[in-house]
Every structure is written in structure tokens, then in C-alpha cells.
């Protein structure tokens, strides 16, 4: 499978924030988005995840086996600034919901809830209400969402912001293993995050709307 983004553009309000963004990623490859705050990194990630409609262009996944083309968002996990978990439910109930709701897509296999909790270093506390946990623990369990339902593409927006180095190292290992298994990762991040050998794409924001982006 490969991810192909071609001639993407998007608006913020009435104005284009980027135009002509194109790149291709094969299995195991990664892309790091760079650029100042407000340059369009988060907007591009949401477009790729299918959460925002592009003004022009498309992002699709293409099967190397049969050439079938489907929207990239269907094959993607998106981990943004919000955790996507209900505070009133237990951790196990939250993760079980995502496992059932999303299911597995692609050739990989997901983890069971307790195994995913162990993978993020928080085994044994999935019975607790999510809202009872510290901010760092909540973020780690948001990362566990990536593990309970398999998606070959991980789209990450500053996933380890405000976490300690130990959490950074844990998540780096998860990203590295995902890539080694053939997964694709696209991230806006200032941390290494297991992105060795990644391609880079600098976003220029409104100043760059006359530019053509490629990675």
C-alpha cells in the first residue's frame, strides 16, 4: 500500500492557507511537517485524516496488490491535541468502544485492551474512570487508541507535547514498531518520535500560497 497526496489545498476562513501540496509515502515511510505556528500543519493533517474537506486535490491509499484506491482517511488514525476519550467512562470502556467502533483495517492486527494499556506503560488501571487520571496518563491512554484498532496510517499532531522524556521514549518505540511492520506515519512534531529517515515538508502558511509543496 502507498499513500498518495496530490495538489492539496485548503482554506482558513476565506483565504487559502496552502496550495499544491503533493507527496507519496510507501510502507514503512514517514513524513515530518515543519513550519511556524499557524503555517497550516494541523490543517493539512486534518485534511489527510478526512476531517476537513480540501479545496482542491485528494489524498488516497492505493493497494499494491489490486490497484484499488480509497480515501486516505479510511486507513488512518488521527491523534490530535484532544484525546478522544469520555471522562465519565473507565479507560477499559473507552478503549473497548474504539476497538469495536473502528475494527481492524489492513493487514495488521490490533491489541486487546489490557495489552494496549501495558504497551503504553499503564497496565492494571484500566478499571479507573478516565477523568480520574492525570493529564499524562490520559495522554498515554489516548496513544493506546492507536493500538486497539489497526490502521496502517498514523496521523499525529504534536502527540507528546507537555509529556516527560519517559513518555516520549515509549511513544518513539511505538512509532518505530509501527513503521517496521509496514505502517506509515505523518507527524507535526519537534520530537524525534522514531521518525528516522523521514521525509520533511515545510509549511509556509499564507506567505506560501504561491509555492508548490512536495516531499
Secondary structure as UniProt FT lines:
FT   STRAND          2..12
FT   TURN            13..14
FT   STRAND          15..26
FT   TURN            27..28
FT   STRAND          30..34
FT   TURN            37..38
FT   HELIX           41..48
FT   TURN            49..50
FT   STRAND          56..62
FT   TURN            64..66
FT   STRAND          69..71
FT   HELIX           72..75
FT   STRAND          76..79
FT   TURN            87..88
FT   HELIX           91..102
FT   HELIX           113..119
FT   TURN            120..121
FT   TURN            123..124
FT   TURN            126..127
FT   HELIX           130..132
FT   HELIX           135..148
FT   STRAND          153..157
FT   TURN            159..162
FT   HELIX           165..180
FT   TURN            181..182
FT   STRAND          184..188
FT   TURN            193..194
FT   TURN            196..197
FT   STRAND          199..202
FT   HELIX           205..208
FT   TURN            209..210
FT   STRAND          213..214
//
